[in-house]
Amino acid sequence: MSIPTNIVEGTGQESGKEFCRFLSIAVKSSSELEYHSILAHDLGAMTRSNFESLSAQVVEVRKMLYALRSRVLASTRAAQSKVKA
């Protein structure tokens, strides 16, 4: 729940740099989700197939977050370069 919440909160920020900060928080939230799924599996509250599926999805979401963060940073830097020129 906190991953999409951080993304949405970040979109309301006034700068790309601030948006990236919230994307970084979303990445950290994905690590929390990963830990919770490991714990649930270890405690027997989650089947192995559900654990493997969720783990793969968390990895994919994390990759997307990193890619989006990189694009926003590049866009922000390009916009700053145009303002300085």
N, CA, C and O atoms as a GROMACS GRO file, in nm:
protein
  340
    1MET      N    1   0.081  -0.119   0.000
    1MET     CA    2   0.000   0.000   0.000
    1MET      C    3   0.086   0.126   0.000
    1MET      O    4   0.050   0.227  -0.061
    2SER      N    5   0.200   0.122   0.067
    2SER     CA    6   0.280   0.244   0.076
    2SER      C    7   0.356   0.274  -0.053
    2SER      O    8   0.391   0.390  -0.077
    3ILE      N    9   0.380   0.174  -0.138
    3ILE     CA   10   0.452   0.200  -0.262
    3ILE      C   11   0.371   0.295  -0.352
    3ILE      O   12   0.422   0.400  -0.390
    4PRO      N   13   0.248   0.261  -0.386
    4PRO     CA   14   0.172   0.354  -0.471
    4PRO      C   15   0.140   0.485  -0.401
    4PRO      O   16   0.129   0.589  -0.467
    5THR      N   17   0.124   0.481  -0.269
    5THR     CA   18   0.096   0.604  -0.195
    5THR      C   19   0.212   0.702  -0.207
    5THR      O   20   0.190   0.822  -0.224
    6ASN      N   21   0.334   0.651  -0.198
    6ASN     CA   22   0.451   0.738  -0.212
    6ASN      C   23   0.464   0.792  -0.354
    6ASN      O   24   0.503   0.907  -0.373
    7ILE      N   25   0.431   0.711  -0.453
    7ILE     CA   26   0.436   0.759  -0.591
    7ILE      C   27   0.335   0.872  -0.611
    7ILE      O   28   0.368   0.976  -0.669
    8VAL      N   29   0.214   0.851  -0.563
    8VAL     CA   30   0.110   0.953  -0.578
    8VAL      C   31   0.149   1.079  -0.504
    8VAL      O   32   0.134   1.190  -0.556
    9GLU      N   33   0.198   1.065  -0.383
    9GLU     CA   34   0.240   1.182  -0.307
    9GLU      C   35   0.352   1.256  -0.380
    9GLU      O   36   0.356   1.380  -0.379
   10GLY      N   37   0.442   1.182  -0.441
   10GLY     CA   38   0.552   1.244  -0.515
   10GLY      C   39   0.507   1.322  -0.636
   10GLY      O   40   0.567   1.424  -0.671
   11THR      N   41   0.401   1.275  -0.702
   11THR     CA   42   0.353   1.347  -0.820
   11THR      C   43   0.298   1.484  -0.785
   11THR      O   44   0.288   1.571  -0.872
   12GLY      N   45   0.263   1.505  -0.661
   12GLY     CA   46   0.212   1.634  -0.618
   12GLY      C   47   0.320   1.734  -0.580
   12GLY      O   48   0.290   1.846  -0.540
   13GLN      N   49   0.445   1.694  -0.591
   13GLN     CA   50   0.555   1.782  -0.554
   13GLN      C   51   0.584   1.882  -0.665
   13GLN      O   52   0.545   1.863  -0.780
   14GLU      N   53   0.652   1.987  -0.628
   14GLU     CA   54   0.674   2.096  -0.722
   14GLU      C   55   0.797   2.079  -0.811
   14GLU      O   56   0.814   2.154  -0.907
   15SER      N   57   0.881   1.982  -0.780
   15SER     CA   58   1.001   1.965  -0.863
   15SER      C   59   1.027   1.817  -0.889
   15SER      O   60   0.981   1.730  -0.815
   16GLY      N   61   1.102   1.792  -0.996
   16GLY     CA   62   1.142   1.656  -1.027
   16GLY      C   63   1.228   1.596  -0.918
   16GLY      O   64   1.220   1.477  -0.889
   17LYS      N   65   1.312   1.680  -0.859
   17LYS     CA   66   1.399   1.634  -0.752
   17LYS      C   67   1.318   1.582  -0.633
   17LYS      O   68   1.350   1.479  -0.574
   18GLU      N   69   1.213   1.655  -0.599
   18GLU     CA   70   1.126   1.612  -0.489
   18GLU      C   71   1.051   1.485  -0.526
   18GLU      O   72   1.035   1.396  -0.443
   19PHE      N   73   1.004   1.476  -0.651
   19PHE     CA   74   0.936   1.356  -0.697
   19PHE      C   75   1.030   1.236  -0.684
   19PHE      O   76   0.989   1.129  -0.640
   20CYS      N   77   1.156   1.254  -0.721
   20CYS     CA   78   1.255   1.147  -0.709
   20CYS      C   79   1.275   1.103  -0.565
   20CYS      O   80   1.299   0.986  -0.537
   21ARG      N   81   1.266   1.198  -0.474
   21ARG     CA   82   1.278   1.163  -0.332
   21ARG      C   83   1.167   1.066  -0.292
   21ARG      O   84   1.192   0.969  -0.220
   22PHE      N   85   1.045   1.093  -0.338
   22PHE     CA   86   0.934   1.004  -0.306
   22PHE      C   87   0.946   0.870  -0.380
   22PHE      O   88   0.903   0.767  -0.327
   23LEU      N   89   1.002   0.871  -0.498
   23LEU     CA   90   1.027   0.744  -0.568
   23LEU      C   91   1.130   0.661  -0.491
   23LEU      O   92   1.119   0.539  -0.485
   24SER      N   93   1.229   0.727  -0.433
   24SER     CA   94   1.328   0.656  -0.350
   24SER      C   95   1.262   0.595  -0.227
   24SER      O   96   1.296   0.484  -0.186
   25ILE      N   97   1.169   0.667  -0.170
   25ILE     CA   98   1.095   0.614  -0.054
   25ILE      C   99   1.012   0.493  -0.098
   25ILE      O  100   1.001   0.396  -0.024
   26ALA      N  101   0.953   0.500  -0.218
   26ALA     CA  102   0.876   0.386  -0.270
   26ALA      C  103   0.965   0.263  -0.289
   26ALA      O  104   0.922   0.151  -0.262
   27VAL      N  105   1.088   0.285  -0.334
   27VAL     CA  106   1.183   0.174  -0.348
   27VAL      C  107   1.209   0.112  -0.211
   27VAL      O  108   1.212  -0.011  -0.198
   28LYS      N  109   1.228   0.194  -0.111
   28LYS     CA  110   1.250   0.143   0.025
   28LYS      C  111   1.128   0.068   0.075
   28LYS      O  112   1.141  -0.033   0.145
   29SER      N  113   1.011   0.115   0.039
   29SER     CA  114   0.888   0.045   0.076
   29SER      C  115   0.882  -0.093   0.010
   29SER      O  116   0.829  -0.188   0.068
   30SER      N  117   0.935  -0.103  -0.111
   30SER     CA  118   0.937  -0.234  -0.178
   30SER      C  119   1.029  -0.331  -0.103
   30SER      O  120   1.003  -0.451  -0.100
   31SER      N  121   1.134  -0.279  -0.044
   31SER     CA  122   1.221  -0.364   0.038
   31SER      C  123   1.148  -0.411   0.164
   31SER      O  124   1.165  -0.525   0.207
   32GLU      N  125   1.067  -0.324   0.221
   32GLU     CA  126   0.987  -0.364   0.337
   32GLU      C  127   0.889  -0.475   0.298
   32GLU      O  128   0.873  -0.572   0.371
   33LEU      N  129   0.823  -0.458   0.182
   33LEU     CA  130   0.730  -0.559   0.135
   33LEU      C  131   0.801  -0.691   0.111
   33LEU      O  132   0.749  -0.798   0.143
   34GLU      N  133   0.920  -0.684   0.057
   34GLU     CA  134   0.998  -0.805   0.033
   34GLU      C  135   1.027  -0.876   0.165
   34GLU      O  136   1.015  -0.998   0.175
   35TYR      N  137   1.066  -0.799   0.265
   35TYR     CA  138   1.093  -0.858   0.397
   35TYR      C  139   0.967  -0.921   0.455
   35TYR      O  140   0.971  -1.032   0.508
   36HIS      N  141   0.854  -0.849   0.446
   36HIS     CA  142   0.730  -0.903   0.502
   36HIS      C  143   0.688  -1.032   0.433
   36HIS      O  144   0.636  -1.123   0.498
   37SER      N  145   0.711  -1.042   0.303
   37SER     CA  146   0.676  -1.165   0.232
   37SER      C  147   0.769  -1.280   0.273
   37SER      O  148   0.724  -1.394   0.286
   38ILE      N  149   0.895  -1.251   0.293
   38ILE     CA  150   0.989  -1.353   0.342
   38ILE      C  151   0.945  -1.402   0.479
   38ILE      O  152   0.942  -1.522   0.505
   39LEU      N  153   0.911  -1.309   0.565
   39LEU     CA  154   0.866  -1.344   0.699
   39LEU      C  155   0.739  -1.427   0.694
   39LEU      O  156   0.728  -1.529   0.764
   40ALA      N  157   0.643  -1.385   0.613
   40ALA     CA  158   0.516  -1.459   0.602
   40ALA      C  159   0.542  -1.602   0.551
   40ALA      O  160   0.482  -1.697   0.599
   41HIS      N  161   0.632  -1.614   0.454
   41HIS     CA  162   0.667  -1.748   0.403
   41HIS      C  163   0.734  -1.830   0.511
   41HIS      O  164   0.698  -1.946   0.531
   42ASP      N  165   0.831  -1.772   0.580
   42ASP     CA  166   0.904  -1.846   0.684
   42ASP      C  167   0.814  -1.889   0.798
   42ASP      O  168   0.837  -1.993   0.860
   43LEU      N  169   0.711  -1.811   0.827
   43LEU     CA  170   0.618  -1.845   0.935
   43LEU      C  171   0.506  -1.939   0.889
   43LEU      O  172   0.422  -1.981   0.969
   44GLY      N  173   0.506  -1.971   0.760
   44GLY     CA  174   0.407  -2.063   0.707
   44GLY      C  175   0.275  -1.997   0.672
   44GLY      O  176   0.176  -2.067   0.648
   45ALA      N  177   0.271  -1.867   0.670
   45ALA     CA  178   0.148  -1.795   0.638
   45ALA      C  179   0.131  -1.774   0.488
   45ALA      O  180   0.026  -1.726   0.443
   46MET      N  181   0.232  -1.810   0.410
   46MET     CA  182   0.227  -1.792   0.264
   46MET      C  183   0.286  -1.915   0.198
   46MET      O  184   0.390  -1.966   0.240
   47THR      N  185   0.219  -1.963   0.096
   47THR     CA  186   0.272  -2.079   0.024
   47THR      C  187   0.396  -2.040  -0.055
   47THR      O  188   0.421  -1.922  -0.081
   48ARG      N  189   0.473  -2.140  -0.090
   48ARG     CA  190   0.595  -2.114  -0.167
   48ARG      C  191   0.562  -2.052  -0.303
   48ARG      O  192   0.632  -1.960  -0.346
   49SER      N  193   0.459  -2.100  -0.368
   49SER     CA  194   0.424  -2.045  -0.500
   49SER      C  195   0.379  -1.900  -0.489
   49SER      O  196   0.414  -1.818  -0.574
   50ASN      N  197   0.302  -1.867  -0.387
   50ASN     CA  198   0.262  -1.727  -0.366
   50ASN      C  199   0.382  -1.640  -0.333
   50ASN      O  200   0.394  -1.526  -0.380
   51PHE      N  201   0.471  -1.694  -0.251
   51PHE     CA  202   0.593  -1.620  -0.215
   51PHE      C  203   0.678  -1.592  -0.339
   51PHE      O  204   0.725  -1.480  -0.358
   52GLU      N  205   0.697  -1.693  -0.422
   52GLU     CA  206   0.779  -1.675  -0.542
   52GLU      C  207   0.714  -1.576  -0.638
   52GLU      O  208   0.783  -1.494  -0.700
   53SER      N  209   0.583  -1.584  -0.652
   53SER     CA  210   0.512  -1.491  -0.739
   53SER      C  211   0.524  -1.348  -0.688
   53SER      O  212   0.555  -1.257  -0.764
   54LEU      N  213   0.500  -1.329  -0.560
   54LEU     CA  214   0.509  -1.195  -0.501
   54LEU      C  215   0.651  -1.141  -0.510
   54LEU      O  216   0.672  -1.024  -0.541
   55SER      N  217   0.749  -1.226  -0.483
   55SER     CA  218   0.889  -1.183  -0.491
   55SER      C  219   0.924  -1.135  -0.631
   55SER      O  220   0.991  -1.033  -0.647
   56ALA      N  221   0.880  -1.208  -0.732
   56ALA     CA  222   0.907  -1.168  -0.870
   56ALA      C  223   0.840  -1.034  -0.901
   56ALA      O  224   0.898  -0.950  -0.970
   57GLN      N  225   0.720  -1.015  -0.852
   57GLN     CA  226   0.649  -0.890  -0.876
   57GLN      C  227   0.718  -0.773  -0.805
   57GLN      O  228   0.726  -0.664  -0.860
   58VAL      N  229   0.767  -0.796  -0.684
   58VAL     CA  230   0.838  -0.691  -0.611
   58VAL      C  231   0.964  -0.650  -0.686
   58VAL      O  232   0.995  -0.532  -0.697
   59VAL      N  233   1.037  -0.748  -0.736
   59VAL     CA  234   1.159  -0.719  -0.813
   59VAL      C  235   1.124  -0.637  -0.937
   59VAL      O  236   1.193  -0.540  -0.969
   60GLU      N  237   1.017  -0.675  -1.007
   60GLU     CA  238   0.976  -0.604  -1.127
   60GLU      C  239   0.935  -0.460  -1.095
   60GLU      O  240   0.971  -0.367  -1.167
   61VAL      N  241   0.859  -0.442  -0.988
   61VAL     CA  242   0.818  -0.306  -0.948
   61VAL      C  243   0.940  -0.223  -0.911
   61VAL      O  244   0.948  -0.106  -0.948
   62ARG      N  245   1.034  -0.283  -0.840
   62ARG     CA  246   1.155  -0.210  -0.802
   62ARG      C  247   1.232  -0.165  -0.925
   62ARG      O  248   1.282  -0.052  -0.930
   63LYS      N  249   1.243  -0.251  -1.025
   63LYS     CA  250   1.311  -0.214  -1.151
   63LYS      C  251   1.240  -0.097  -1.217
   63LYS      O  252   1.304  -0.004  -1.266
   64MET      N  253   1.107  -0.102  -1.219
   64MET     CA  254   1.030   0.007  -1.280
   64MET      C  255   1.051   0.137  -1.204
   64MET      O  256   1.063   0.243  -1.264
   65LEU      N  257   1.056   0.129  -1.072
   65LEU     CA  258   1.076   0.250  -0.991
   65LEU      C  259   1.214   0.310  -1.018
   65LEU      O  260   1.227   0.432  -1.034
   66TYR      N  261   1.316   0.225  -1.023
   66TYR     CA  262   1.451   0.274  -1.054
   66TYR      C  263   1.456   0.339  -1.193
   66TYR      O  264   1.518   0.444  -1.211
   67ALA      N  265   1.391   0.276  -1.290
   67ALA     CA  266   1.390   0.331  -1.426
   67ALA      C  267   1.317   0.465  -1.430
   67ALA      O  268   1.364   0.560  -1.492
   68LEU      N  269   1.203   0.473  -1.363
   68LEU     CA  270   1.128   0.599  -1.360
   68LEU      C  271   1.209   0.707  -1.291
   68LEU      O  272   1.214   0.821  -1.338
   69ARG      N  273   1.272   0.672  -1.180
   69ARG     CA  274   1.355   0.770  -1.108
   69ARG      C  275   1.469   0.821  -1.197
   69ARG      O  276   1.497   0.941  -1.198
   70SER      N  277   1.532   0.732  -1.270
   70SER     CA  278   1.641   0.772  -1.361
   70SER      C  279   1.591   0.866  -1.470
   70SER      O  280   1.658   0.964  -1.502
   71ARG      N  281   1.475   0.837  -1.525
   71ARG     CA  282   1.420   0.922  -1.632
   71ARG      C  283   1.381   1.059  -1.578
   71ARG      O  284   1.404   1.160  -1.644
   72VAL      N  285   1.322   1.062  -1.459
   72VAL     CA  286   1.283   1.191  -1.400
   72VAL      C  287   1.407   1.273  -1.370
   72VAL      O  288   1.410   1.393  -1.396
   73LEU      N  289   1.510   1.210  -1.314
   73LEU     CA  290   1.635   1.282  -1.286
   73LEU      C  291   1.697   1.336  -1.414
   73LEU      O  292   1.742   1.451  -1.418
   74ALA      N  293   1.701   1.254  -1.520
   74ALA     CA  294   1.759   1.299  -1.647
   74ALA      C  295   1.679   1.416  -1.704
   74ALA      O  296   1.736   1.512  -1.755
   75SER      N  297   1.549   1.407  -1.695
   75SER     CA  298   1.462   1.514  -1.744
   75SER      C  299   1.482   1.642  -1.664
   75SER      O  300   1.487   1.751  -1.720
   76THR      N  301   1.494   1.627  -1.534
   76THR     CA  302   1.516   1.742  -1.446
   76THR      C  303   1.650   1.809  -1.477
   76THR      O  304   1.659   1.932  -1.483
   77ARG      N  305   1.752   1.728  -1.496
   77ARG     CA  306   1.885   1.783  -1.528
   77ARG      C  307   1.884   1.854  -1.664
   77ARG      O  308   1.945   1.959  -1.680
   78ALA      N  309   1.815   1.795  -1.762
   78ALA     CA  310   1.807   1.856  -1.894
   78ALA      C  311   1.734   1.990  -1.886
   78ALA      O  312   1.776   2.086  -1.950
   79ALA      N  313   1.627   1.996  -1.808
   79ALA     CA  314   1.553   2.120  -1.794
   79ALA      C  315   1.638   2.226  -1.724
   79ALA      O  316   1.633   2.344  -1.760
   80GLN      N  317   1.717   2.185  -1.625
   80GLN     CA  318   1.804   2.281  -1.554
   80GLN      C  319   1.913   2.332  -1.648
   80GLN      O  320   1.950   2.449  -1.642
   81SER      N  321   1.964   2.246  -1.735
   81SER     CA  322   2.068   2.287  -1.830
   81SER      C  323   2.014   2.392  -1.928
   81SER      O  324   2.085   2.486  -1.963
   82LYS      N  325   1.890   2.375  -1.971
   82LYS     CA  326   1.829   2.472  -2.063
   82LYS      C  327   1.808   2.607  -1.995
   82LYS      O  328   1.822   2.712  -2.059
   83VAL      N  329   1.774   2.604  -1.867
   83VAL     CA  330   1.752   2.730  -1.794
   83VAL      C  331   1.885   2.804  -1.779
   83VAL      O  332   1.888   2.927  -1.790
   84LYS      N  333   1.994   2.732  -1.754
   84LYS     CA  334   2.126   2.794  -1.737
   84LYS      C  335   2.182   2.848  -1.868
   84LYS      O  336   2.261   2.941  -1.869
   85ALA      N  337   2.140   2.789  -1.979
   85ALA     CA  338   2.197   2.826  -2.110
   85ALA      C  339   2.141   2.954  -2.162
   85ALA      O  340   2.178   2.999  -2.270
   0.00000   0.00000   0.00000
